[in-house]
Every structure is written in C-alpha cells, then in structure tokens.
Amino acid sequence: MKISNKIKLSIILVSVMLVAFIISILYNARSISPIAWTPPLIPKLEGVMAENELLSKTQRINLNGWFYPEDVAIDNQGNLYCGVHISKTDFTDGRVLKIAPSGKVSVFSNSESWVTGLHFDSNQHLIACDLERGLISIDLNGKIKTLASEDENGNKFLIPNDVDIAKDGMIYFTNTSSKMTFSNKNVWKLLMEAKPDGGLYSYNPKTKQVKTLIDGTYFGNGVAVSQNDDFVLMVDLAKYRIIRYWLKGDKKGTKDIFIDNLPGFPNGVSRRLDGSFWLGFSTKRDKSLDEIHPKPLLKKIIYGLPSFLQPKAVPYGMIMHLSSKGEIIKTYYDTTGEFVTEATSVEEHDGYLYFGGDVSGYISKYKLEE
C-alpha cells in the first residue's frame, strides 16, 4: 500500500513538472514572431572551400581574464585594441584594452560597456560601436564622446555592431537592431525571427549627420569600405551573405549581393591593402537550423525551450580571402575549433592576421605564408 502511494505521488510530481515545462515553453514561445524563410542548400566544401587545417598554427594573445574581444583595431605603433567585458555572462560592464607588441595588456578606456566594432580615424581616434552609447569616438587619452545614438528618424542604435572609415573621413557602421537590446536571448530571437531590423548607416564627422543607407538588415554585422571608396560591404549574417552598397558611379545609392550562400555564419569583414577582403565566420552552417527556418511554428517551439536544450554554435575556425569582386580566393580552417574557436573579425598587420571572438577570452594571431 505504501509503495503504491509512493508510485502515485511520483506520477503526480512528474505530471506537474511536465505540465509546468509545457507551459514554460508556450509562454516563452509567445515572445517571438518568426517568419518562414527557406535558406539555399549548404554549399559543398570543395575546391577553394575544401577543408584544411591551416589555422592550426594560430597562437593566442592572452587578455588577462577579460572576455570576448569582438573586434580588433591596430594603431600606427602596432598596438592592438579590443573591447571586452568582465565575465562570460555580464555584458553590462566593459573596457577597451590596449595590448602592446610586448604582450603587455592595459586598460585604454573605461567604457563601462561592451565595445564591439572599432577602427582608427586619421587623427588616431578610435571610432567604435558601444552597446550603451551607440557610435562613439575615443581620443588618445581614452576619453569617450558619443557621436550618434539614433538615426535621422529617431530609431535607436540598440546593437551597434561594426564600423569602417572611408578615405574622405566618412564613417560607415551597422546597427543590428533598433527594437531590442543585446543579450544572448535576443541574439537568438533575431536569428530565429528572420525579419529585417537595424540597418547600414553613414556618419559625416563634419556635419555630424547620420544617413540611413540600408533600412533593415538580417543581423547586419561586419562593414568594410572598398579600396577606392566606391562601395561599402555589409555582412548579412542571418542570410549567409554580404551586401554591397554603391557609393559612386552609375549604381550609386543602390545595393546588390556581393557574395551569397556562404558555408557559415559570416561576421567580420576587412579590406586588405590590395583591395581584396578578409571575411571571418562565427561558425559553420547548421543543417538542422536551416531545416526549421521554413517552419515558423517549429521555430516558436524551439525558441521556447530552456537554453540548455536549444542548438549551440559549434567551435569551428574559418576565414575566407575574397577578391574585390566577391570571388573566393582561399579558405582557411581549424575544423576542430581547438586553435581558432571562431573569427568574428579579421585584421591584417605586418604579415599576421588577428582574429576577434565573442565567445573567447583571447585574440588569435596567425602568420600569413604567401
């Protein structure tokens, strides 16, 4: 009799827990409104995209306990700079670090927030994207000045992402969202909803005016201006592609696709001296994620699951060398993710590539052999 009562009690407890679990899923699923999108088939990794282990020779630059250097900038003295935050889960407090060629790490600016994309202007001021302030400028003494926190229509820069500067001083930058602030949950929501948000913008430092170039991106990320300032590239991470916005010529003011159907989640893009580009990836494509994109109801259910049951990015190092016309010249890999977990940005300096990472506590350094 006692055993029977224990069994009944166990069944009741399991039933209550199951009902609570289902209610939790349904409650969380209410907060997302995904649309159907059918991604192109994942391209085969063959030819110039064939896997290799070239990035296994990559070294790591320690950041003394700071986390997630999304982007890397290099001044005219060869010092590295990156934005970091204080822990793996706390994005509310951050610093901009300076790493000397000797490896010494120091705090360049107390941003008190996570600074993502950054690039030096002609005055050696660091122009950057700040998750709290928007587009900012940091002077030689580490003092921060906000340049723009919203676009010309009053849309807030809630997740300013990356920035580049043209020869004429014009600043180009992305904002991933004007609807939600940065958090791991919101990043996942942006990817699952597959809706246009944020945009690509220019900021004129002379007139202090912001202009929207592309209204609505699909997780707009990396930015790079072409060698002759005739176009600017913007990474559409959630669509596995790069968009080209024309700044000069007959196509001025229009956009087209620079490269499409990439084999991973493209993140940071930068220009080489010869006019070609480096492209870094967060990770490779996930077949199961692509298969649920056409099914909004299934996306709602998966989004409602506890975080430990949701898909996770696989550590996978991958960068591409692209021509000025969007052709793949060469691909570099660390398929194990042991040496390069990800490459959210790629910066070249003095024969080396430096990779950022938003899930790592270090900067990766790779010696080019060309």
Salt bridges, closest charged atoms under 4 A:
ASP93 OD1 - ARG95 NH1 2.67
ASP130 OD2 - ARG133 NH1 2.47
GLU150 OE1 - LYS156 NZ 3.13
ASP164 OD1 - HIS119 NE2 3.33
ASP236 OD2 - ARG241 NE 3.13
ASP256 OD1 - ARG244 NE 2.87
ASP290 OD2 - ARG285 NH2 2.94
GLU348 OE1 - ARG272 NE 2.67
GLU369 OE1 - LYS57 NZ 3.77
GLU370 OE1 - ARG272 NH2 3.31
